[in-house]
Amino acid sequence: MSTTAGPDRTLRRIGPFEVPAIGLGCMNLSHAYGVPPTPEAAEQLLRTALDEGLTLLASAALCGFGANEELLRRTRLAATP
């Protein structure tokens, strides 16, 4: 089942959750796939994604051994008025 979440934003049901069909995989912001960006560049990328309406940010504890979650937390706190 798909519903709409704003202009051109499709939601998909995964179990009891409705999540956007488009998301941002964040593993490469802390490690893997070569040299990660600087923390400032990674935060800017995340802020831009949030500003554009992206709400699904995929991360896991293995992404930089917690560094990724810390990056997401810092970025979220900085975006909170």
C-alpha positions in Angstrom: 0.0 0.0 0.0 1.3 3.4 -0.9 0.0 6.8 0.2 1.2 10.3 -0.5 3.3 12.4 2.0 3.4 15.8 0.3 4.4 16.6 -3.3 6.1 13.6 -4.9 6.6 11.9 -1.5 5.4 8.3 -1.5 5.0 6.4 1.8 5.4 2.6 2.0 4.1 0.4 4.8 6.8 -1.7 6.5 5.1 -3.7 9.2 3.2 -1.2 11.4 5.2 1.8 10.1 4.7 4.1 7.1 8.0 5.3 5.9 9.1 7.4 2.9 10.1 5.5 -0.2 13.2 7.7 -0.6 15.8 8.0 2.1 19.4 8.8 2.7 21.9 6.1 3.7 24.3 7.7 6.1 26.9 5.0 6.6 29.5 6.7 4.4 29.2 9.9 6.5 31.2 8.2 9.3 33.1 5.4 7.6 33.2 3.0 4.7 33.4 3.7 1.0 36.7 5.6 1.2 37.5 8.6 3.3 34.4 10.1 5.0 33.7 13.8 4.7 34.6 16.2 7.4 32.1 16.4 10.2 31.2 19.9 9.1 30.5 18.7 5.5 28.5 15.7 6.7 26.4 18.0 9.0 25.8 20.4 6.0 24.7 17.5 3.8 22.2 16.3 6.5 20.9 19.8 7.0 20.3 20.2 3.3 18.5 16.8 3.2 16.3 17.9 6.1 15.6 21.3 4.5 14.6 19.5 1.3 12.0 17.5 3.3 13.9 14.2 3.6 12.8 12.4 6.7 14.2 8.9 6.4 17.9 8.8 7.5 19.2 5.3 7.6 21.9 4.5 10.1 23.0 1.7 12.4 25.3 1.2 15.4 27.9 -0.3 13.2 28.2 2.9 11.2 31.4 4.3 12.7 30.8 2.5 16.0 28.3 5.1 17.1 29.9 8.1 15.4 27.0 8.2 12.8 24.3 8.4 15.5 26.3 11.2 17.2 26.5 13.0 13.9 22.8 12.7 13.4 22.1 13.9 17.0 24.4 16.9 16.6 22.7 17.8 13.3 19.2 17.4 14.8 20.0 19.5 17.8 21.5 22.2 15.6 18.3 22.3 13.5 16.0 22.6 16.5 14.9 26.1 17.2 
